[in-house]
Amino acid sequence: MGIVSIITVAVLVLLVAVLAMAIRVVRQYEEGVVLRLGRVQVPRRPGLRLIIPFVDVMHRVSLRIVTMPIQSQGILTRDNVSVDV
């Protein structure tokens, strides 16, 4: 094996690593927000998305509805009627 083949293999491994860092999957219930050097770019829709490694940062935002249990409260209206909310 010559030095040229070792360099070729190293470059190929580096390219595969950079490509793996560039691929992002945005799920159906999410949207991706891409920050390019700190500035917001176009929101990314669901699917397979590519970003520029080391320049772009993608944050995934969930669009699912989050429900939280809240205790019921009793209130008194102006006309002295108690209501449970």
Summary of the structure (lengths in Angstrom):
residues: 85
radius of gyration: 25.5
end to end distance: 77.9
largest distance: 93.1
contacts: 158
relative contact order: 0.16
helix: 24%
strand: 36%
